[in-house]
Amino acid sequence: MKRLPTFLITLIILFAFGCGSKLESNKSDAITQHGDTLIGKWLLVEYASIKSVNSNDIITFHAEGSFYRTLNESGEWSYKYINPDSLIIYNKNFGEQRFRIIKLSNDSLILQLKENVIYGDTVYNGTFDDIEKHIRLD
């Protein structure tokens, strides 16, 4: 009789871990799939509802995690794709920008700035207006 509760507990634990690893696997596949969509060159076409933006403002995401912006401040840039709706862009000498991905498809990328963290304790929290709309160039 003492073995039955132990057996049930073991079965429940195995079942929980089995489902958890399957969910993690699916989540990882989704990140890889959407992360691949992010890689490439994107042209900024609208910022904060202003349609007249600099036509040379191009951002490029590379597969190894590096990031380049044609109109960027100086510094070493990289990015991290967190999950299907989060993106962090890092500047080694400056800080980081945290975005929510509103839309990511083969031809469009819409980002909302959530936080701008400047190294040295200054933090800016984005507003609903801080929307960047990009179209794919390649």
C-alpha positions in Angstrom: 0.0 0.0 0.0 2.9 2.3 0.7 4.2 1.8 -2.8 1.1 3.1 -4.6 1.4 6.8 -3.5 5.1 6.7 -4.4 4.3 5.3 -7.8 1.6 7.9 -8.4 3.9 10.7 -7.3 6.6 9.4 -9.7 4.2 9.1 -12.5 2.9 12.7 -12.0 6.4 14.1 -11.9 7.4 12.3 -15.1 4.2 13.4 -16.8 4.8 17.1 -15.8 8.5 17.1 -17.0 7.5 15.4 -20.2 4.9 18.0 -21.0 7.2 20.8 -20.0 10.0 19.8 -22.3 7.6 19.5 -25.2 6.3 23.0 -24.5 9.9 24.3 -24.3 10.7 22.6 -27.6 7.7 24.2 -29.3 8.6 27.6 -27.9 12.2 27.2 -29.1 11.0 26.3 -32.6 8.7 29.4 -32.7 11.6 31.6 -31.7 13.9 30.2 -34.3 11.2 30.5 -37.0 10.4 34.1 -36.2 14.0 35.0 -35.4 14.9 33.9 -39.0 12.2 36.3 -40.3 13.9 39.2 -38.4 17.3 38.7 -40.1 17.9 41.1 -42.9 17.7 44.8 -43.9 14.7 46.9 -42.9 13.9 50.5 -44.0 12.3 52.8 -41.4 9.2 54.2 -43.1 7.3 55.7 -40.2 8.1 56.7 -36.6 5.6 58.0 -34.0 3.0 58.5 -36.7 5.4 60.8 -38.6 5.5 59.6 -42.2 8.4 61.9 -43.3 11.4 60.1 -41.9 15.0 59.9 -43.1 14.9 57.6 -46.2 18.4 56.3 -45.4 17.5 55.0 -41.9 18.1 51.3 -42.4 18.6 48.6 -39.7 20.2 45.3 -40.3 19.8 42.2 -38.2 22.5 39.5 -38.7 22.1 35.8 -37.8 24.9 35.8 -35.2 23.3 38.6 -33.1 25.0 41.7 -34.4 23.0 44.7 -35.4 23.7 47.7 -37.6 21.9 51.0 -38.1 23.0 53.3 -40.9 22.1 56.4 -38.9 23.2 55.0 -35.6 25.3 56.5 -32.8 28.8 55.1 -32.7 29.4 51.9 -30.8 29.2 48.2 -31.0 25.6 47.0 -31.5 24.0 43.7 -30.9 20.5 42.4 -30.4 18.7 39.6 -28.6 15.4 38.2 -29.8 13.7 37.1 -26.5 10.4 35.5 -27.7 7.9 36.1 -30.4 7.1 39.6 -29.1 10.3 41.0 -27.4 13.5 42.4 -28.8 16.4 44.1 -27.0 19.0 46.1 -29.0 22.3 46.7 -27.1 24.9 49.4 -27.6 28.0 48.3 -25.7 29.0 51.9 -24.8 25.6 53.4 -24.4 22.8 51.2 -23.1 19.9 49.2 -24.5 16.5 49.7 -26.0 13.7 47.2 -25.2 11.0 46.8 -27.8 7.7 44.9 -28.1 7.3 43.4 -31.6 3.8 44.3 -32.7 4.1 42.7 -36.2 6.8 40.6 -37.8 6.3 39.2 -41.3 8.4 38.6 -44.4 7.8 42.2 -45.5 7.0 44.3 -42.5 8.3 44.9 -39.0 6.5 47.1 -36.4 8.2 47.8 -33.1 7.1 49.7 -30.0 9.7 51.1 -27.8 9.0 50.0 -24.2 12.2 51.1 -22.4 15.4 53.0 -23.2 18.0 52.1 -20.6 21.0 54.3 -20.6 24.0 53.0 -18.7 24.4 55.4 -15.8 21.0 54.9 -14.2 18.8 56.9 -16.7 15.7 55.1 -17.8 13.1 56.2 -20.3 9.8 54.3 -20.5 8.2 54.4 -23.9 4.7 55.6 -24.7 2.1 54.2 -27.0 3.4 56.7 -29.7 6.9 55.2 -29.8 6.1 53.0 -32.8 8.6 52.2 -35.6 7.4 50.8 -38.9 9.9 49.1 -41.2 9.7 47.4 -44.6 12.1 44.7 -45.7 14.7 45.6 -48.3 16.2 42.2 -48.9 
